[in-house]
Amino acid sequence: MISLTRPEIEALIDLSAAATAIEDAYRAASSGRIRLPPVGHITFPDHDADCHIKYGHMQGDSTFVIKVATGFPHNGKHDLPSGNGIVLVMSAETGAVKAMLHDEMVLTDVRTGLGGAIASRALARTDSKDALIVGTGPQARRQIEAHATLLPGLSFRVWGRDTDKVAQLVRDMSHVCDVTPVSDLKTATRNADVIVTATGSSAPLLMSDWVDAGTHITAVGADAPGKQELDVALVARADLLAVDLASQCLDHGEVCHAAQLGLIRPDDVTEIGTLLQTPERGRNDERQITIADLTGLAAQDIAMANAVLTAWRGQNL
Amino acid sequence: MISLTRPEIEALIDLSAAATAIEDAYRAASSGRIRLPPVGHITFPDHDADCHIKYGHMQGDSTFVIKVATGFPHNGKHDLPSGNGIVLVMSAETGAVKAMLHDEMVLTDVRTGLGGAIASRALARTDSKDALIVGTGPQARRQIEAHATLLPGLSFRVWGRDTDKVAQLVRDMSHVCDVTPVSDLKTATRNADVIVTATGSSAPLLMSDWVDAGTHITAVGADAPGKQELDVALVARADLLAVDLASQCLDHGEVCHAAQLGLIRPDDVTEIGTLLQTPERGRNDERQITIADLTGLAAQDIAMANAVLTAWRGQNL
């Protein structure tokens, strides 16, 4: 059994290779080439905490993957990260445990960042230059890192409620790319080609009438019931609504709020995997507003685990 | 993180301590002191194989447990065990992974054996001397080992379809206790105080009119749809039907067949945890026929993991 720690896993991650694997996983998920049973879930009400178990098997793969991810939001009080977890890679031919990736959430963080950048690359105008990042947490950083890798022409501005956290993010990310702080979200929204929302917000942050024609928005914050980053009018107004998994996003993603109000219909959303397979269903006008709503898929976790193990084998076999 | 291999885990298992922990887990499961979400499941049809993910949290425990168990029945062709797996012990206070028990199924095998012996001890006549084991596989051996530990007055006879396998089991188990082979199941049934069925049978092996008054039967083979070891008339005739989890046993355990035929009602079954808490609901006549139907509980897996880690801490801290 291969057993890797977080630092070992981090050293094996190649963002471009992982992005290719995740794009394939999106296509597989949308074309039925991957089996994804219902996500397991257990809560710890005393800590407002929970644990998700995501697992699945990509047709033809010799392995399947089980990801255990915990979210304990009050861990910060004890200077511990709120997210944690482990990824098991199991043989789909014998049932043996092939690898244990004790990633402590880094694979989830990276794949969520890459999922956002893949969606932006698929839907934003090809002449996009200005990216606005809404949020200052770990996932905002991952989105900048992934967007800088997959859309190298972008420059980044960052907005957050807490200006100290914005300044800290700008300092932390200066080695990756140019990031400048902005203080007024409404003005910044007007001037953005690509907007990425990566907050834990439970109320809309981005209003419809702030958004210009031609803008692409990738929303990754709403991944559980009760979370929302976008004005429902903006979701209703979008020319194209992309989702990572329709059933999941309509249940508890960003688009669920507009769907519950009857402002959009279930068949108004298109899966990213479908758009990657049939690009002609994507943006076809530079004035369209496009939105990608991402809730996270076990297919991405499978892709990340495979990418890490491929890199490990390249170095060790 | 504590990481233990199968040999390390085997060396830490104390059957009596584990039995005490499992009895407590049964009581917890039957009194609502443990949360057991629905079992996760994924199949691998090309190999007639599957993987179960059982998990849960015992009220007040600082940890919760996730067990991944695979069953690949054709592994024997490649001289590999059909069962495999891993147990993760996670902090219920921070979400961190506390221990990884790469037990390769040994914890499941042992807890299933102990579950059987706990049920027999709770329900068999206290003067029971003669135990008949039906089956010659790994679980038949675990049942002998557990019964010899928890009911030290028993002697064992073994029946199986394949006399070579019976002879091999008798040789293998001679270091644990006296085990003698029997060739006629009907005659052997007549003379048994305790019968344990531990086969993968999909059709009844034990007929009702072979069974004398006063016999206790523990049936552990039927743990999935399509499996059956006991004549439905025997289940219907029993004076007491015990189960490890009513919802599970009525769905796919031994008692489900009689229930589907309307020979028993759902409230004819009593959970082992309830019997352990209220022994007066157990056997109260030496002529009663009692049956225990066991399908396996995440509560047992939690108990086993805790018992192993307690032993590890005793040796290492």
Interface residues (C-beta under 8 A of the other chain):
Chain A: M1 S3 R35 P37 P38 G40 H41 I42 F44 H47 A49 C51 I53 Y55 G56 H57 F64 I66 V68 T70 G71 F72 N75 H78 L80 S82 G83 N84 G85 I86 L88 M90 A92 E93 T94 G95 A96 V97 M100 H102 E104
Chain B: M1 S3 R35 P37 P38 G40 H41 I42 F44 H47 A49 C51 I53 Y55 G56 H57 F64 I66 V68 T70 G71 F72 N75 H78 L80 S82 G83 N84 G85 I86 L88 M90 A92 E93 T94 G95 A96 V97 M100 H102 E104
